[in-house]
């Protein structure tokens, strides 16, 4: 028999017993069960700050995902509303819990599908919504009782989409208060990021706040605005600039809402900050923690929101700009890390990019895999088993503090420049983003910034063959459908409704009641947009200092 010789430490069993005795005792009870190794878990760890306590660095609720997971929704839409409906059916059957409606570029720009400027773009990067009937077709037969949230990219067209959504739900017999409709409705960021602006900046801000004001009074359960940093980041900003510019824009909307007499305390629980998560897991998780803390302080100390209502919601989309066309399957790994960062940071709503987005619209298989990425993070990774699993990490806590300090410095710079709209009009914000984007690209090309398959370890690879393309005949189908609807409607009623939209805007009244009536009359998106533009004008170009 082979034995173990005793040493100065005694026998091996004695040594191991001493170690075991010195380790902390296991917790008395569990909440979500245990780890995969059957180690019992407490709801959270640490003593300095409790999750769900102001300023909400550790999470906006005491139990985080232990009671309810985040809303899972894939950004989807292409071709026609019917094609989009089919994509949503497949995703809902696979366990998706939210609808994220991608709109085509003509729709986002307030153009009908039969507008000459829309030619070749109808249904290409999203679905067209020309009238309420298109949204009805998109929602037809979907199990809305299983949908926790319906959201869309409507920004410059925020009032029109909001009206379409309200009328469509009413005509479907669905109580609008029974479903959370989240509107992006952040036109200010369009001028420095995506470029789908329609009206001048100040008019755009007022129209966005019309939506906030109207639904605060009529359907307070809706989420009428997101303060969007994601697109700022995707345009080339740093993580710090992303939060700072979104914060400055958000304050501009809330300041106008407060000026009108809207109770910010009443709408605070429905407010969302829309941010990205990149591949740098720890920095991105710390960014979400710092953003939540900063906004809690803003809401409480600047907008007089009670502490218990001052926790901002976070909508996170994994950063599409981090994905590469080279070796696109590598993006599966990137999106998984980005998803992990969002979960560790405590997002309330999460959308995951598909690995083929650097090449075109996601294929059905790629969108399915992106949804599965969220579900694996939720049910298999263990990241959702405790609240704020990174809390107490010296590295993460330091990052959280540093990011918040740098965000505050930029918000101060914007405030001293006259606020978000003035900083936008002067070109300050565009310059910030363009400088960062240029610096990033230089780092990639020099090899200083390592992107696998691009600036480090590139390989000659076969061209990627499976790229989703929208059938060209779908544009003709959509235009024919719109023509039939125009012929069937009461043209006189439409003209009266459109005239009232223009009057409301011209008189400085909240335009939403008039826009809703126009939607009911089957006025089209392009017609309503033209009525608003006849009063406030159109913004044709943005100024960027070079």
N, C-alpha and C positions, 0 to 999 in steps of 0.2 A: 504494500500500500504506500502510495506516495503521499507524504504529509507536507505541511507548511511549517517551515522552521520559524520559531519565534524571533523577533527582532527587538531593538530598543523600544519600539512602539508597542510591544506586546504581540499577541497573536493577531492574525488577520481578522478573525471574527470580532475580537475586542476592539480593534481599530475601526471597523465598519460600524459597530454598535455606537461608538463614541460620535462618529460622524452623523449617524442617523438621529441621535439625541440632540445634537447641536442645531439641526435644521429646524425651521419653524414648523409648528403643528399644522395639519391641514384644516381648512375652514370647517365650521360646524355644519353648514348647509350649502346647497347649491341653488342656482336659479335656472340656468338653461341646461343643466345636466353636467356633463364633464367633457374633458378633451378626448381625443381619439384613443389616448392611453388610459382612459378612465380616471384621470386626475380631476377631482371636483373643482369647480370654478366659482369664484365670487363674481357678483355683477360688475364690480370695478375694483381697481387697486390704487393705493396711495392714500395719503391723509391730508395733503395741503388743500385740495379743492375737490369738491364733490361734483360729479356730472349732473347736469340739470340745474346748477346754481350759477347765478350771475357772477361774472360776465360770460358764462357759457363757453369758455375755452374748451372744456372737456366734453361738450355736447349740449344740445338744446333740451334734452330730457334726462331724467335720472336713470332710465333703463335703456336708452338708445334702441338698438335693434332687438333687444330681448323681448319686447312686446310686439314690435312690428318692423318688418324689413323696409328698406327704401322702395320707392316706386321704380319699377323697371320698365323702361319704354325705349323702343328702338325708333330712331328718326327714319321715317319711311314715307314713301310716296313717289309715284312716277306715272307717266302716261295719261291716264284718265282717272277720275274718282273711282270707277269700277275696278280698275287694275289695282289701285291702292287699297280698296276694300278687301280684295283677295289676299294681298300681302299681310294686312292686319289680321285677317282670320287665321292665317297660318301661325303668326307670332302669338296671338292670344291662345291658340290651342297648345302652343309650346310653353305657356306659362307667363307671358308678358302681362304686366299689370297696369300699364298706362299706354295711351295713344300719343305718339309724337308725330304730328302731320308735317311732312316736308312739302313746301309749296314751290311751284316752278317760278322761274325768274320773272316772267310777265306778271304773274299774280302778285309777287312781292313788290313789283314796281307799279302796281295799280293799273295794269293793262289787261284788257279782255283778250281772250284767245284769238279773236278775229282782227285784232289791231295789227296793222302792217309791221309795227316794230316787234311784234311777238313771233313773227314768222321764223320757224326753225328752232324756237326755244320752248314751245308748248309741251309741257309734260316731261321736259328733259331732265331737270334736277329735282323734280317734285311734282305734285299734282296741281292742275289748274283748278281754281275755284272762281268761276265767273259769276255765279248767282247762288242763292240759297239752295237751289235744286242740286247743285254739285255736291254740297256738303251733305245733303240728304242721301245722295247716292253713295257717298263715301261711308256713311254711317249705317247704311241699310243692312238690317239683320245682325249687326254686331251686338254681342252680349254686353251692353253698356253697364249692366248691373255688376259686372265683374271688373269694370274699368275704374281704377282709383283716381285717375287724372287724365285729362285730355289737353294737350298743349300744341303750340304751333310757333312757327318763326315769324308770324305777322308782326311787323314793326311800323313802318310808315303807313301800312294799311290796318293798324291795330283797331281803330274804330269800326272799320267795315267787317273784319273778321269777327269781332266781338258781336256785332249785330247779326251776322250770318249764324253764328253759333247759338245765340239766344233763340232766334226764330226757328232754326232747324230742330232744336231740342223741343220747343213748344209744339211744333207740328208733328214730331214723333211721339208726342204724349209723354215726354220725359220731363219731370220737374227739374228746371235748371239748378235748383238748390241741391239736387241729389247727386250731382257730379261736379268735381272740381275742374273748372276750365282755367288753364294757365295760359296767359297771353304773354308773349315776349314783350311786345309793346314798348320797345326801347329804341326810338328812332335816332337819338343823339349819337349812339355808337356807330350808326350806319355811315356817318360822315367821315369817320376816321378808320373804319374797319371794312365792313362788307361792301359799302357803296350803294345799297338799295334804298337810298333816300328818294323822296318825292318832293316834299315841301321844304321851305326854308327852315333852318334850325329852330328859331323861336316859335314859329307856328307849329312845327312838329312837336315841340315840348307841350304846348297848350293842348293839342289834340290828344296826346297820350294821357294827359291828366284829365281830360274829359272822360276817358274810359275809366280811370281810377275813381273819379268822383261819382260817376253814374252807378257803377257796380258796388261801390261802398254803400250806397243808399238802397239799391234794389236787390242785388244778389251778393251779400257780403261774404258768402262762402267761396266765391270765385277768387282766383289769384290774378289780378288784373295787370300786373307788371313784373318784369324781371329786370334787375340791374345787371346788365350783361358785360362780363369781362372776357368771356370765352372768345368772342370774335376779335377783341382787342389783342388777345394773346395769339390767336391764329394769324393775325396780321403782322406779327413780329415783335410784340412787346415782351418784356420780361414778366416773370410771375408777379413781381412787386407792382409794376406799372398796370398790369391787368386788374389787380384789386383796387389800386388807387383811382384809375380812371372810371371804373365801374362805380366806385363809391362816390366820386364827385358827380357823375351823371345822376346817380340815385338821389343824392341830396338835392339836385336841381328839381327833380320831379316832386319830391316830398315838400320842398319849400313852396312850390307853386300850389300843391294840394293844400298845405296848411294855410296859405294866403287866402284860399277860397273858403276856408272854414271846415275842411275835412279833418276829422279827428284822427290824427296819426295813430293814436293808441288803439283805435278801433280796427284799423286796417293792418297794424303791425304783424299780427299772426299770419297774414296772407302774403307778406312780402317775401320775395326770393332774390337771392344773389346768385347769378348764373356764372359759374367759373369752370375752368378746365382743370384737368389733371394731366401732367406730363409724365415722363418715364422716371424722373428723379423722385422716387417714392417718398423719401423723408421730407424733402423740401416741399413737395406738393401737399402732403398731409399737414405739415406745419402751416402752410399757407391757408388752408381751410380753417384750422384752429385759430389763427390770428385774425382772419377775416370775420369769423363769428364773434370773437371778442371785441374787435373794433366796432362792429355794427351794434353790438349790445350797448356799448358805451355811447355811441352816437344816438341811438334811439332813446336811451334813458336820459342822458344829460343834455342833448340838444333838442330833441323832439318831445321831451317830457312824458315818455312812455313808461308806465310802471315796470319795475324790474321783472315782474312775473310774465310780462308780455313782450319783453325786449329781445327775445331770441330770434335772430334771422334764420330763415330757411335757406338751405344750400341746394341748388340744382347743379349737378356736375355732369359734364360731357367729357369723355376721354379725348385728349387733344389730337385732332385729326392732322394738324400740322407736323406732328412728330412722326407720322407714318411715311414710308418711302415707297417709291415706285420700283426701286431695285429690290429684288428678292422679297416680294410682298408677303410671303408667308412669315417672314421675320416679324411682321406687324402683329401677328397673333400673340407673340410674346410681349411686345410693347403694350398692346391693349390690356393684357392681363396685369402687367405692373401698374398701368394707369388706373385700372379698376381697383386694384388693391389700395392704391393711394387714396382714392375717393372713399372707400369703405373705412379705412383707418382714420380718415379725417372727419367722418360722420355726415355724409351727404344724405339728404332726404329724398332726392330724386336723382336717378343716374341713367344716363344713356351711354352706350358703348359703341365706339367706332367699329366698322368692319375692316378686315385686313386689306380689302381691295379698294378702299376709298381713295387712295392716291392715283388710281387708274380710272375710276368712273363710279357710277352708282353701284351700291352693293348688290351682288347677286343674292338670290334667296338663301343659298347655302351659307354665304358669308354673314348675312344678317342673323341667321339662325345660330351660327357659332358665336357671334357677338353677344346674343342673349344668353347663351349657355355660359359664357365667360362670367357674366354677373351671377348666374345661378350657382356656379361652382364656388365663386367667392363667398356667396351667402351661406351655402349649405355644407361645403367641404373644407374650406381653407381655415376655419376657426377664427377668422378676423372679425366676425360679427358676434362672437360668443361672449364678449365682455365689452363694456363701454370704454372708449378711448384707450385701446390697448397700448398706444405709444406714450401715454401720459406718464410723466416722471422720468422719461429718458433725458439725460443731460443734453444730448445732441438736439433732440426734437424741441425741448423747451427753449433752448438758446435760439434755434431757428425761428420758433414762433415769436419770440420777443423781437428779434432782429427784423424779421419781415414786417411786423406791425409798425416798428419804428420807421422803417423806410417808406412804408405806405403812407403813414401820417405826414412825412416830409413832403411827399409829392402832392397829397391832397392840400396841404398848406400852400404849396406853390400855385396850384390851380385856383385856390380861393383868393390868393393875393393877385392873381391875374384877372379877377372879376367873376370867377365861377366857371362852371363847365361850359356854358354856351359861349361866353367870351373867349375862353381858352381854345375852344373849337374854332371859332370864327377867326381868331388871330393866327391859327396854324400851329399853336404851341403843342397841342396833343398829337397832331399828325407828325410833327417833327420828332417828338419823343419816340413814337413807334417806329418811324423810318430809321432813326439812328440806331435803335436796338436791332431792327431787322438786318441792317447793313453790317453791324458788328457781328451778329450771329453768322451771317453768310461768310464773312471773311474768316471766321474761326473754323467753319466747316471746310472751306477751300484750302486753308493752310494746314489742316490736319490737327489743329489745336483742340477743336471740338470733335470728339470721336463718335461717329455714327456708323454702326456695324453694317458693312456692305456698301457704304458710301465713301466715308473718309478713312475707314480702317477696315482692312481685310476685304477689299472689293474683289469680286470674282466675275468672270465672264459667265453670264447665265442666259439660258434660252428665254426669248421674249415670252412674257406671260400671256397666255392665249385667252383665258376665260374672263372677258370684260363684258359687263352688262351693257346692252344698248337698247334704248327705247325704240320700239317699232315706229317707223316714220308715219305709218297710216293712222296712228292714234291722234295726231294733230288734226287731221281731216275729220275724224270722228267727233272730236271735241268741238270743232267749229260748227259742224252740222247740228250738233245738239244745242249749241247756243243759238243758232239761227232759228231753230224750231221754237225755242222758248221765247225768243223775242217776238215771233209771229203770234204766239198764243196769249201774250199778256195784254193787260189794259194799258195802252200807251199813254192815254191821258192821265191815268192815275200815277204812272211812273213819272211823267213830267211834273206833276204837282208835287210829288214827294221830293224830287230832285231840287225843285225851286225852294222848298222849305229847308233842305240841307244847306243850300247857299245862304238863305236868310239867317239861319241860326248861327252859322259861322261868321257872317258879316256883322251881326248884332252882338257878337261876343257871348252868346248863350252856349251852354253845353250842347254839343251837336248830337249826342248819342240818341235822344228820342227821335230826332228827325232821320238819322241814319237807320235806325231800327225800322221805322215806317217805310223808308225807301227799300230796305231789304225785303220786307213783307210784300211790297208791290212788285217784286222781282226786278227792281233796278239792278243793273249789273255793277260789278266791282269797278270797272272802268268808268262807268257813268257817274257813280258816286264820287270817285276820286276826282273826276273832271269838275264836278260841282264844287267840291272843296277848293280845288286849285284855282277856280275862277275868281275866288275871293282872296286867298292867301298867296297865290302865285306858285311857281314851280322852281325848285333849286336844280339847276342844270349842271353845275360843276362845283367841286370843292377845291379850296385853295391849299396847296401844300408848299411850304418854303423849301427850296432846294439849295 
